Amino acid sequence: MVSEPDLEYSMYTYADYLNFTFDYMVELIRGKIYKMTPAPTSRHQIVAGNLYYCLRNKLKDNQCQMFIAPFDVILPIYNQKRDSPNTVVQPDLCIICDQTKILEAGCFGAPDLIIEILSPHTSKKDLTKKYEVYEESGVREYWIVFPKEEIIETYLLVDSKFNRGETFVKSDQIRSIIFPDMEFSLEDIF
């Protein structure tokens, strides 16, 4: 019989993650378990759906694939003693262009673009811990969506560090740096 893992222990790996039997969803960041919110708000879901629709339409003639949570992204951050990845996240949306990273269980490696939609209970984790592991693992572009404020902040990876891009408000046209054809109005999102 498998017992529930200790949430305070910080040495878990992806192999452990596969055996978790929680009644709720979790993410694993640098070996530590983080509970996810039980269910996103309706506002969060509307914004996620609108983003997916706008981005998916821009990618239809592209080799890249887009995924919406829940979808495991196993980042190349390792527990050296156990020689196993110790970071598994579920970003709200992600775009992956390297088809070799996409397996049945999820994405193994850094997506090209990750979008996190902030929720009151997860905003600190998205703004700090996830920001750090996305930067370290080589995510090329990161968007942080503030649904209440109706803004999106963008970050671009340059020389292994995120540089803050632009902050877009509801009246703006947002555009991706790494996908130049990907431009749409934030009014369509909010």
Secondary structure, DSSP 8 states (H G I E B T S, - for coil): ------TT-----HHHHTT---SS-EEEETTEEEE--SS--HHHHHHHHHHHHHHHHHHTTSS-EEEESS--EEEEEEETTTTEEEEEE--SEEEE--GGGEETTEEES--SEEEEE--TTTHHHIIIIIHHHHHHHT-SEEEEEETTTTEEEEEEEETTEEEEEEEEETTSEEE-SSSTT-EEEGGGT-
